[in-house]
Amino acid sequence: MRIRHWIAWGLLVFVILGVGGVAYGFHAAGYQKFVVETGSMVPTLDPGDLVVDRPARGDFHVGDIITFRHGQGNDLVTHRIVEITPQGIKTKGDANRTADAWTIPDDFVVGVVAFHIPKGGYVVTFLSQPAGIGAVALALVALILLWRLFFPNEDCEPGEKHDAEEAGDSPDVGVAATSAGKHEAVSDDAEGGAPLP
């Protein structure tokens, strides 16, 4: 029915807007997302995981996982804090045997990991490419076509549907619509196609 049709599409729009609203809220609050590219933080973080960092406010503690720059370039690393000294912060990857060679100042820290989504980085990377956007558009078109295929009469008005019982089981009796929109039983054997009594 038409009501079920609108309920389904309403739920889809609600989910899309909900996800978009949550993502915008995190972004407005200063949260950032990063994709893990190496295995230096295994088993805590695997390659392909998506990490979401809260803004760095200087309140760092040993054990925090932070994302930071370790030089003047733009390369970022996500490792765990193992020591905080007057000279700066020392870090180490969970999978590494020794601590990192560098000591970083507080202002090199980009963010502190708030949570991570296993394998979510693959999804973000895919959707950031033109092919990914095209795949999403194609999936939406396919969803619409499948809906039309499995629910072909969902958009029909009740008055437009034919009642099969009015036609009967006889092969010689059909249904004809008059100009007034009413249905009459017509016999193919009747002369001149006259309506049956």
N, C-alpha and C positions, 0 to 999 in steps of 0.2 A: 504494500500500500504506500501511498504518497507520504504518509506520516513516518513510516519506517525509513523511507528514502531520506527524508530531511533529518531524521535523528542520526542516521549513520554519517551523513556529511557534516552535521553539526559536531559530532564527536571528533571527527577527523580534524576539523578546523580548530576545535578546542585544544586538541593535543599539540598541533603545530604551533598555535599561539602560546600555549603554556611553555613548551620547550624554548621557543624564541624569547619569551619574557624572562625565564630563568637565566638564560645565557646573557641577555642584556643586563640583568641585575648584577650578575657576577662581574661583567665587564665594567659597568659603571662604578662598582665598588673597588676597582683596581686589581681585580684578579686577572691572572694571565695563564695561558695554557702552553705547554711545551710537549714535544714528542721525544720520548727516550730513544736514542739511536744506537747506543752501545750496551754491552752487558756488564759494565763496571759496578752496577748497583744490584745485580742478581744476588739473592732471590727476591729482594724487596721490590725492585722494579726490573721488568724485562724489556728488551727491545720491542718497540711498537706500542708500549703503554703510553697513555696520556696522563701527564701530571698537571694539576691545577694549583698554582701558587697564589697565596694571599700576599698582599703588599708587605715589603720588608719595613719594619718599624724600629729596628735596632734592638729588639728584645730577644736576642738569640740565646739558645741554650745548647749544651752538649747533647747530641742525639738528634737535633733537628736536621731535617733534610732540606738543603737550600739549593737554589739555582743562582749561579754567580758568574761573573767574568773573572778570569784569572790573569788578565793582562790588559793591554790597551786596545786590543781588538774587540770584535763583537761576538767571538766564540763563547758559548755558554756551556756550563757544566752543572750537573745536578748530583751532588754528593752529600754525605753526612758530616756534620760537625763532630770532630773528635776532641778538639781542644780549643779553648779561648784564652789567648795570652794578651799582654799589653801591646804586643806588636801586631796582633790581628787574629784572624780565625784560621785554624788548621782543619782540613777536611780529608776525607778518605772514602773511596768507593767500597761498598760492602763486600764486593767480590775481590778487592785488591788486598794483597798481603801487607803492604806498607801504606803509610799516609802519603798524601800528595806532597810534591816538592815545594809548592808555594804556600805562602801565608798571605791571606787577602784582607784588606781593610773592610770595614763595615759597609762603606758606600759602594763596594763592588757587588754586594748582594742584591740580586734582582727581586727575589721573593722566597718565601718559605712554603714548602709543599704542604698544602692543606689536605688533599686527597688525590688519588689516582684512579684511572679507569683502565683496567686491563685490556690491551689491544685497541683501545680507543684511538690511539695515534694513527693507526691505519685508516680508520674511518675519516678522521680530520684531514689527513693527507690526501685521501682519495677525493673528498668533496671540495678540496681547494683547487683541484685541477678542472679544466674545461670538460674533460671526459666524465668526471664524476658528476658535475652539474647536469650534463646531458643524460647520464644514466638515471638520475633522480627524476628529471622531466619525463623520460621514457617510461619509468615505472608508474608515474602518476597517470599517464595516458593509458597504459595497460590496465591499471586499476579501474579506470572509468569504463574501458571496453569490456572488461570482465563483468563489471556490475551490470552493464546493459545486456550482456549475454545471458547471465543467470537470472536476471530480473527484468525481462523484456517488457512486461506490462506495468511496471511500477509507476510510469508517468501517465498512464491512460486515465482519463476521467471515468468514473463508474458508469455514466450514461453511454460511453463509447464501447463498452464491452458487450459482446454478444452472449446471450444466454443459450447454451447448447441445448437445454431441455426444450426450448421453444421450437427448435428445428425438428425434434423427434428423431427416431431411429430409421425412418424410411428413406431409402436412397433417392426417391422421386420427389422428395419435398425439400425445398430450400428456404432461405430467408431473404426477403427483399425489403428494402427500406423505402418508404414513401417519402414524398417531398416534405411531409409534416414531421418526419423523424420517427414515425411509428413502424413496427415490424408486422408483416402479414405473412402467413404461410401460403406458398404458391405451389401448385402442382404442375409438373412438367407435362403431364398428359392432358391437362384441361385445355379446351379450345380457347385460343386467344389469351391464354395465361390468366384466366379469370380466377379471382380469389376463391378458395374453398369456403363453404359455409361454416 
